[in-house]
């Protein structure tokens, strides 16, 4: 499916970090002498603050791990635009898809306990798992879930704004008929990570959230990390999400995404995430306690599939492991993952051979700031030339926006009126996979509503409209979404199409 409310590139939550490293790649550093930690950190504060302001991001928090120590942790900017509260290393942010690696680790622990196997069939561990293709139902493995290779095309509408809980999302996945071929190619897939999280629950006998809290957060001392925004109510030092609206970062509400589970529910801090990096860089051992077997962790950091398009010309390989991107950068193996959800972005990256890791958390959406800071840190610790990645990426971003504006056709001088009076479009439209959409007429405008999201329908001409989402966060992610109505032979409305999804009129 190519046209949905949320595509695999529209929402940062479902965008892997792999391709971005090539965009500003620097020469290999294999023959260079790595600088001391103090030398590597020199000038970093000023660089980050300048970059933050350049990208208009209100606040960000960074932590760097080197040789099992936190060598840098601090915040920049404010928790909410227009308010004085400063960001520090303990400010809570949503980490989006960086959650996926926690899901992989939870399953890895169950692998260590021989309760599951990477190549064990998902259906054996969770009989409620069922896909449209019976072969995929029977043969999809845990490894397939974690490496985005089930061949099932992602559909963010199943969870984003749907109001469905995790179990209902999984039940409805059996109606997703489109496929790109089982194990045939990489297809970034949030819904399969919802399944992966519920496999943890099914096998362990406790909720995914409790497993992550007791088996990962607690042993690592991640005391300000949570799997639901409901736990943030009344909590001090929490960043506010922001969206870029008309050239300004505007505070928006946190989106309730408990239903996305293992794909992206975690909220955390730079200091807490530094402990997570220590576990990853320590081969599964944290402060003398082995939480994950070294071989199990190594498997997570090993490429399982090559993303579509293959490696770029400026690096030797680019793969996806078990919830981690794996890529060459300046002669080094980088293990990384980005993430985001309405108003928040994150970046986690490691060079295991150098015992180096960095986490970047921000409260602004749709910027390359996390990537720019990540690359600046990696360059500094590898030695050799240091590029102003922020300036390079900002120019590329601005150029792309300018080209998009120039290529946008002007609005038509006149538009054809709707085929029918607007009140004839009112009704309920249903999809076996995505549930109901209600169309109502309010003050002369058609309104669209799903259980957890709504929009005004702006008329485009004839029976075509654009959904203008009421949520500023949703608008900043997906923009206006095409809506069309289809008529039957008797002239009656039979179907509504939202993006690429079809809903039959009840």
N, C-alpha and C positions, 0 to 999 in steps of 0.2 A: 504494500500500500504506500503510495507516494504522497498522498495529500490527506493529512489528518490534522486535527487541531494541534497535536504535538508530533513533530518528526524527530528522528534520531539526531538531527543537528540543530533543531530549534530550541531544545531545552538543554541547558548545560548539565543538568542532572544526568543526562544520558549521553553525554559527549566525552569519549575517552581523550586523554591528554596526548596520546601517541603522536599525531601528526605535527603538533605545534613545535616540537623540538627542532624540526628541520627548517623552520621558517627563518631562523636567525642563526643557523649553525655556524660554529667557528672551527678553525683548524684543529686537528687531533692534537692532544696534549701528551701523548705517550712519552715523548722525549724531554718533556719539561719537568723541572723540579717543583713539586708541590710546595706552596708557601706555608709558613707557620700559620696557626689559627689566628693570631693577632693581626698578621699581615693580611690574611684573607678577609678579615672583618673590617679592615680599614676603609673608611668612606661609605660603608654600607648604609648607615643611618641616613645620611644626606641623599644617597641615591634613592632609597625607598620612599622617603618623604617627597622628593621631587616627582617621582613616578606616580605616587598616589594622587598628588594634586593634578598632574597632567591628565590622568584618567578620571578625575572628578569623583573618586571613590571616597566616601566619608571616613571610613575607618578600616584598619587592617591589623592583623596580629601575626607575628612570625616567630618560629622557633627553629633552631639549627642544632643538629646532633652531630658530634664528631667524637669517634672513639668512645662511645657509650656515655658521653657527657653532654649536657645541654650547654653549649658554648655561647648561645645567643638566644634571647627571648625578650621580646618587647612589643608594644603596641604603638600604632600611629593613628592620629586623627581621633574622631569622636564616634561614640556608639550610635548617635542619631544626629542627623543634620540639623543645625540650628539649636542644639542643646550642648551644654558644656561637658557632659560625662565623657571622660577619655577612655580609649581602648588600651588594654594592657594584655599581658600574656595569659590572664585568667578570664578574659571576656569570652562569653559563649557565643558561638556562631553555628549555623547549620552547615554541615559538611557535604550534603548531597550524596553523590555517587561514590565518594570516598568511603561510604558505608559498605560498599560491596566487598572490600577486602576483609572487613570484620566478619561478614557472612561466610566468606571463604575460609577464614581462620576457624570459625565455629565448626564448620563441616570438617575441617582438618583435624580438629580435636576429636571428633567422632570417628574419623578414619584411624587415628592413633589408638582409640579404644576398641577398634575392630567392630564398631556398630554399623558402619557403612564402609563402602569402598568408592574411590574416585570413579571407577568404572562400573559401579553398581547401578542397576536400573532404578530411576526415580519412582516408577510405579510400584516397585516392591516396597519402598520405604514409605510411600504415601499413596495409597490406592485411589484417592480422589483425583489424582493427576490424570487428566485425559485430554488429548489433543484431537483435532479433526482427523488427522491421519493416524490410523491405528498402529502403523509401523512406528511412528515417532512415539506414540504413547507407550509402546512396549519396550522400545530400545533406547530412548533418551536417558543419558546417564548424568550423574552429578557433575562429572567433568564437562559435559555438553552445556549444562546450565551455566556454569561458571566461566565458560569461554565463548559465549555468544555464538554457538554453532548449531543450534537446534534447527535452523532453517525457517523458523516461524518469524514472520515480519512483525516488528514491534508495533504496538498501538497504544499510545499514551492515554487515549480516551478511556481505556479500561479502568484507570486509576485516577487520573487527573480530572477532578471535578465530577467523578461518577457517583460518589457517595457509597460505592461498594466497599465492603471490608475485604480482607485478604482472601478468605475462603471463597467469597462470592466471585472475586476476580478470577481465582483459579478455576472455579466451576465454569465461568463464561469463556475461558480461553479455548474450550473445545469447539467454539463456533468461529474461531479465527481460521479461515480456510486458505488464505494466501500463504504461499511458501516459496522460498528460494532454494529449496533442496536441503535435506537433512545432511549436516556436516559438510555441506558443499562450499559455504563461504561464511565469512564473519557478518553477523547482523546484530548490532548493539541492541540489547533486549532488557528493558527494565522488568517486564512481567516475569521472565524466567528467574530473576533474582528474588522476586516475591515468592515464587515457588521454592527457591533454594532456602530462604529463611524459614518457610513452613516445613520443609524437610527436617531442619534442625528441631523444630518443635515436635514434629511427629515422632522422631526417633528418640529425642531426649526426654520427652514426656513433660516438658515445661515450655512456656512460651519462648519464642525467639528473643523477645526483649529481655526476659529474665535470664536466659542463657548468656546473652552478651554481657549483661550487667554483672552476673556472678562469676562467669568464667574468664572474662576479659577485663572489664572496667575495674572490678575490685582488686584482682591480683596486681594490676598495673598501677593502682593508685589513681585511676582516672576519676576523681571525685566530683568533677563538674561536667560529666558526660551523661547524656540522656538519650532515650529512644522515642521521646514524644515531646511535642511542644507544650503539652499539658503540664509537664514537670517544670516548665520555665516560669509559670505563673508565680509572682511574688519573689522570684529569684533576683538578686542584685547582680549588676555587671553583665547584662545581656545585650548584645548588639541588636539593633533594629534593621530589618531588611530595607533596601532601597532599590528603586527602579529609575532608570534614566528616562525622564519625560520632558520633551521639548528642551533638551540640552541641560537639564538640571536633575540632580539626584533627589528623588522625592521619597520620604518614608512610606512604607507600605506594611500591611499586616503579614505576620507569619502565615503560611498556608498549612492547614491541617493535612498532613500526609501520612498519618499512621498506617493507612492502608497500603503504602508502598513497601513497608516492611524492610526486608533484607536488601532492597535496592537503594534506599536512601534516607532512612529515618533519623540518623544520629545527629545530635547537636553536641559540640565539644569546644574545647579551648586549645590554643597553641601549646600550652604547657602540658595538657593531658595528651594531646596527639604526639608530643615529643616522646612520651613514655611508650606509646604504640610503635613509634619508629625504633626505639631502643630494642623492643622485642623483635622486630623485623630484622634489624641489623645484627642482633645477637644470636641469630640462628634458632630462634624459638625459645631462648632462655632470657629471663629477666631477673636481675639481681640474684643470681644463683639458683633460681627456680625454673625448671623446664616446663613451659606451658604447651609447646608444640614441638614435635620431633623435628630435628634438623632436616631430615629427608622430606618430610611433609611440607615444611616451609619452602624448601628448595623447589618442590614441584609447583607451588603457587607462583614462584618467580620465574618459571620456565615457560617459554612460548608454546602455545597449543595450536594457534591458528594465525595466519597472516591477514590483517584487515584488508578490506577491498582497496585496490589500488597498489598494494604492495609497498615495499620500502621505497623511500625517496632517493634521489641521487646524492644527497649530501650525508647519508649515513648508511651503514652496512646492513642493518636489519631493523625491522619494526614488526613486532608480534604482540599478541595478547595472550597472557597466561591465565591463571585462575584468579580473576578479579584484579589483575595488575597488567598495565601496559609494560612491555619489555622492549627496550630500544637501545641502539648504539648512539652515543653522543660523545664526540671528541675522543674516540678510542675507548670509551668506557661503556659498560652495561648499565643502563639506567632503568630502574623499576619505578613506575609512576602511575598516578591516577588523579584525574581532576574530578570536580563535582560541583553541583549547584542546584538550587531550587529558587523559587521566587525571591529575588532580592539578595541572594547570597552566592558566593563562589569560593571554592577551595582548590588547593593544589598540594599534593603529597608526592615527594620524589626522593629517591635514594640512589646512591652509588655503593652497592654492597661491598665491593672490593676495597673501597676507601673508608668504610665505616662512616659514611657521610649521609645525612638526611636533612630534609627541610620541609616544613609545613607552612603554608600561607593561607590565611583565612581572611575573607573580605566581606563587607556588607554592601556591596554594589554589584549589580548584574550587568552582563554583556560587556565585559572588558577583558583585555589580555593582560591585565596587571599581575594576576597570580603567576602566569607563565613567565612574564618579564622578570619578576623577582626571583623565581625559581632558577632561571637560567643565569642570572647575575650571580647568585650564590654558587652554583655549580662551577661557573667559570673562575670565580675567585679562588675556590679551593683547589681546582685543577691546575692553576697557574697559567701563565701565558697571556695572550690578548684577552682583554675584557671589553665586550661590545655593549653599547647602550641598547639593550634589547627593548626597553620600553619605548625609546624613540623610534626604533625600526618598526616595531609592531604597531605603534600609534599611527605612523605615517601610512602603513599598509591598511589599517582599519579606516582611517580618514579617506584614503584614496578609494577604497571599496565603497564606502558610503556615498562619496561624490559620484562615482560611476553609476551606482544604483539610482541616484536621483536623476542623473542625466538621461538614463535609459527608461525612466518611468514616463509613459505616455501621458499627455495632458488629458484631463477629464473631457468626456464628450460634451458638445455644445448643448445637446438635449438627450433625454433618455426616454425610452418607451415606457408607458405606464404599465402597471401590473395587469395581467390578463383578467383577474377578478377583483372585486372589491376586497380590501384588506381583511375584512372580517371572515371571508371565506377561507383564508389560510389558517385561521385559528383551529387548534385541535391538538391531539396527542399523536406522536409519531414514535414508533417502537422498533428496536433492533434486538434480536436474540442475544447478541454479544454485548451491546452497549446500553441496553435499557431504554428508558423513555425520554423523549424531548417534548416539552410542552410549549406550544406557540400561543401567545395571547396578544390582545390588542389593547394598548394603554395610551391614551392621549394621542391617538392617531398614528402610533408607531407599533410595529410588530415587535414582540419581546420573545426571546428564546430562553428556556430554563431547563437545566439538568439539576439533579439533586444537590450538587455542591458548586454550581457555577451558573452564571446568567449573562445575557448580552442583549443589547438593542440591535435590531436588524435595520441597517441603512440600505435603502433601495438603490440598486445599481442600474436597473433597467429590466423591463419585462418581468420575468419571474426569478430574477437573480438579486441576491442581497449580500451584504457583508455583515458578519457578526462582530459588533464592537463590544468587547468583553468589559463588564463593569469592574472587574478586578484590575487594578493598575499593574499588579505583578503579572497577571496573565497577558494583558495587552503588551507589556514590555517584552514578553517572551515570544508570543505567537503573532501579535498584530491582528489585523482584521482577517477573519476566516470566511471563505466563500460559503454561501448557503443558496441552494437552488431547490425549486419545486418541480416535480414531474407530474404530468397529467395523463389520465387514462383515456380510452377511446370515447367515453361519454362526456369528456370535458371536466371530469372531477379530478381533484388533486389526489394522487395515490402515494406519493413518496416525497420525502425531504432528504436532501443530501447535504451533509455538513462536512466540509473538507472533502475527503474521499469516502466517507461513511454514509451508508444508506439506511434510512429509517422509514418503515412502512406506516402509512396512516391507519390508525385504528378505526 
